[in-house]
Amino acid sequence: MKKVVTFGEIMLRLAPRGFLRFSQANSFDVVYGGGESNVAVSLANYGVPVDFVTR
């Protein structure tokens, strides 16, 4: 099986709980994402060899 290489960046989203505004929150849920990283993770879950390149 051929290896898939994705190029991009990983995004970090800080989401306040309870629909609070950012300035009102004391804690945040951390969610990682980004189109390229989502594709790489999904392919890896299916057993496809994947590399992720970023800078």
PLY file of the C-alpha trace (Angstrom):
ply
format ascii 1.0
element vertex 55
property float x
property float y
property float z
element edge 54
property int vertex1
property int vertex2
end_header
0.00 0.00 0.00
1.30 3.45 -0.85
1.88 6.06 1.81
-0.19 9.26 1.88
1.53 12.51 2.82
-0.54 15.51 3.89
0.78 19.07 4.07
-0.77 21.67 6.33
-1.16 22.92 9.84
-2.98 21.71 12.92
-5.53 24.15 14.27
-6.27 24.55 17.98
-9.71 25.73 19.03
-10.47 26.83 22.59
-14.20 26.48 23.27
-15.73 27.88 26.48
-18.23 25.59 28.18
-21.86 26.51 28.67
-22.04 28.99 25.77
-20.08 31.56 27.79
-18.20 34.33 26.09
-14.46 33.91 25.83
-13.78 36.64 28.39
-16.25 35.10 30.89
-14.81 31.58 30.88
-12.41 30.13 33.42
-11.79 26.94 31.46
-11.97 25.79 27.86
-12.43 22.59 25.90
-9.48 22.06 23.57
-10.27 20.75 20.08
-7.58 19.96 17.53
-8.45 19.97 13.86
-7.75 21.21 10.38
-8.62 19.63 7.07
-5.23 18.07 6.40
-4.83 16.61 9.88
-8.41 15.28 9.84
-7.70 13.45 6.58
-4.44 12.03 7.95
-6.10 10.76 11.14
-9.03 9.25 9.25
-6.76 7.43 6.81
-4.58 6.17 9.65
-7.68 4.80 11.38
-8.35 2.76 8.20
-4.82 1.37 8.28
-3.35 3.55 5.53
0.29 4.62 6.18
0.26 8.41 6.60
2.80 11.17 7.20
1.92 14.73 8.15
4.24 17.56 7.12
4.02 21.02 8.65
6.25 23.94 9.35
0 1
1 2
2 3
3 4
4 5
5 6
6 7
7 8
8 9
9 10
10 11
11 12
12 13
13 14
14 15
15 16
16 17
17 18
18 19
19 20
20 21
21 22
22 23
23 24
24 25
25 26
26 27
27 28
28 29
29 30
30 31
31 32
32 33
33 34
34 35
35 36
36 37
37 38
38 39
39 40
40 41
41 42
42 43
43 44
44 45
45 46
46 47
47 48
48 49
49 50
50 51
51 52
52 53
53 54
